[in-house]
């Protein structure tokens, strides 16, 4: 028997098209038809092509069976999968095709039922189940496996490249092109299965399923990672959580790996104050160097900036309200890497336009601080997976453990400080006064060191601002975890703090409480800690 031997170039004579996302479909189909490619299709895709005047065969003609069970069964047939999987240089495969009337399929164009979008819209369980594609992934995997002979396209963004290939190669595609599309195809089906399994785990409230996978879609290749010698890329997970992944960039050069990481940290922090009036967070190296609330965004920004002007230089600014001109005018007075906000006025954009290196990102809203999703981190040989750190502590949840209860003003600052401490690397100490951070100690091996560093930074800023005394005098302090000994608490008291908020739970709680009482401090326990490593 004679047959075409597999070469680099493989001619495309027949295409099977079955798509949920019909973006660019008609232009593609017309171009394929003009190149002499026979079109085979299913259901709604077939109807759309035929209505447009294109010659198309229904897949039922190939299988000999009508589509049935509400479309659940239409392509799961040997005449389809044989056409995709047959090796064109294998005599036995060719004999089997001839014996059973199986025609080769050279090009598969399939995208899947919109399961991720259906889940994101909050559809009910039954609707989500019906949007789990079965035939599509099966065909994609078959075509990708046989990419020596079959071209598989799973994303409309590849249509132009496909047509360019066919035109440049007299109706054929190259092996390298088919290999790249096969990689995309397997990655797509893996991501799709990941979305289904993740959703089902959530439906069953299964926190530790036997297998756990993560998937993402490339948002952009990055110039490098944390350092220039590290390759990197940014992927989105399809959750559509407001933030860097959904933001529109109005100006400035491409975001770096560190920019994205820090901007995410800043926006997640400022989202803690959604609906609580204007607030601003300034982040440097994933840690807050200033957080403030105010009667206006301008005031909130100034109060955040005055916590640590040195660290704010070259930092990330996040706002919980749309950026206005007055705040923009103040921000551009120093070098800032990125500003992210849920919107920006035309006047603010015009002000930023003069600073070509400043990136401005806007979103449609704030991330929901009450929904944390999953957090994961790679370790040697595996992953650590946990629920996101969602804080639900209110004044009613606090336990006063000292003789003196906090005043109303102290209580407001304690809750503010607690929200900020959640976003500071452990060991975290946050001094707050009148709705603004005045000192932040982060990432130290000793809680006492964090307490001292935060107080020292506050003293330094007092000198810069020309204040008569450190702003920690009359402040409150939040600690992300318990004070194991009284020394950290006493250090805060020496800096002028009057009230503290901490989880409690130490074996030495009684000694710490006694020290607080002797110092005249008010202290409350949350019963919840916020380690952030």
Buried (B, 14 or more C-beta within 10 A) or exposed (E): EEEEEBEEBBBBBBBBBBBBEBEBBBEBBBBBBEBEBBBBBBBEBBEBBBEEEBEBBBBBEBBEEEBEEEBEBBBBBEBBBBBBBBBBBEEEBBEBBEEEEBBBBBBBBBBBBBBBBBBBEEBEEEEBBBBBBEBBBBBBBBBBBBBBBBBBBBBBEBBEBBBEBBEEBEBBBBBEBBEBBBEBBBBBBBBBBBBBBBBBBEEEEEEEEEEBEBBBBEBEEBEEBEEEEEEBEBBBBBBBBBBBBBBEBBBBEEBBBBBBBBBBBBBBBBBBBBEEBBBBBBBBBBBBBBBBBBEBBBBBBBBBBBBBBEBBBEBBBBBBBBBBBBBBBBBBEEEBBBBBBBBBBEBBBEBBEEBEEBBBBBBEEBBEBEEBBBEEEEEEEEEEBEEEBEBEBEEEEBEEBBEBBBEEBBBBBBBBBBBBBBBBBBBBBBBBBBBBBBBBBBBBEEBBBBBBBBBBBBBBBBEEEEBEEBBBBBBBBBBBBBBBBBBBBBBBBEBBBBBBBBBBEBEBBEBBBEBBBEBEBBBBBBEBBBEBE
